[in-house]
């Protein structure tokens, strides 16, 4: 018997819970958006997306990296505020898809409400909304395709194939979720789904690349060539890094998701685990410099798996009144905690107005994006104690990348003593000279 038996033609009513999730997460996202307006210093990669859109659509060809699909220039606008607003809408849409997928898989309203709200009111996702990146839109299209895939109808499978194709145009690495879903759940319909997906991510993408870049090039190939995973040996790898990160960032959701182990034989869990486990192992083995590229994809799956806690409770001999009280308590907690964390998020008023931005390594993707988008002058140097001391006399800002061959702790110590740490992420420090 197929693991999809019973999912076909399952009715998904427009119920009060669905509307409650929509209004609550939409209001919270708009609140977060308005709070973030004064904060105009975004994630480093976000500058690249914004500059890519502005450059490609204006025809200036100043910043056009061939590792991204031209589709992204149409999807993510060059305006920071509009791009952030779009990220908020994708967040709301992803939350609603989590609700609908959970309802289809588990047929439990309380479980679906918790899964959707656990994702939709996550403080981490609110902070993530402020950076226009392709991860969230990519997951939106993937989850939309998954919803149609679960329906089992031929027309729905074709629609899911188109949505999977759009997901691949946005994030080429989503192939690591799409391929396992098809192979592990319904391999007999492999070509019915992946044919329209590959038509979009193949010939259509190739045509877009040729028109946008003016010569024959294929962005997915360039993406994987530039961003190839450095597996190397296993001796120095921290296989627990991604798992620890998830557990520290989303402790309640991770704990509740473990209850899926008790219901491993259930069809809905086998589908979700066929997605989560391979991708989690890939993330653990790859040791990405930026874990967000995996966390944004694993978080919706964790939220869906966390719904199992309510189903396990319901399947016990617990009295109905007790189950309802526990369920109501958890729902109130996740809403209250999410809104309290959102209220506590403070965005500083910052603008990228430096006269001189000096990068700690030759990284044309970053410095040209900042220079083009922000209108600042950018120099490239190989930092030493002597050069940094001289640059402090003429430059306002210094971007010092981590984990590079010429990284010098003495230089970083000097910067800590003579400059102000303006920002930091897993890739670099940003100092402002006093």
URGI-V602471 format. One record per run of one state. SS is the DSSP state (H for helix, E for strand, - for the rest). FROM is the first residue (numbers start at 1). LEN is the number of residues. If there is no record, write none. Layout:
[[SS & FROM & LEN] [SS & FROM & LEN]]
//
This chain:
[[- & 1 & 15] [H & 16 & 21] [- & 37 & 2] [E & 39 & 1] [- & 40 & 4] [H & 44 & 15] [- & 59 & 12] [H & 71 & 5] [- & 76 & 4] [H & 80 & 27] [- & 107 & 2] [H & 109 & 12] [- & 121 & 2] [H & 123 & 6] [- & 129 & 5] [H & 134 & 18] [- & 152 & 2] [H & 154 & 17] [- & 171 & 1] [H & 172 & 14] [- & 186 & 1] [H & 187 & 27] [- & 214 & 5] [H & 219 & 8] [- & 227 & 14] [H & 241 & 9] [- & 250 & 1] [H & 251 & 13] [- & 264 & 3] [H & 267 & 20] [- & 287 & 5] [H & 292 & 15] [- & 307 & 1] [H & 308 & 8] [- & 316 & 4] [H & 320 & 25] [- & 345 & 5] [E & 350 & 1] [- & 351 & 5] [E & 356 & 4] [- & 360 & 4] [H & 364 & 11] [- & 375 & 2] [E & 377 & 4] [- & 381 & 4] [H & 385 & 7] [- & 392 & 5] [E & 397 & 5] [- & 402 & 7] [H & 409 & 10] [E & 419 & 6] [- & 425 & 3] [E & 428 & 6] [- & 434 & 1]]
//
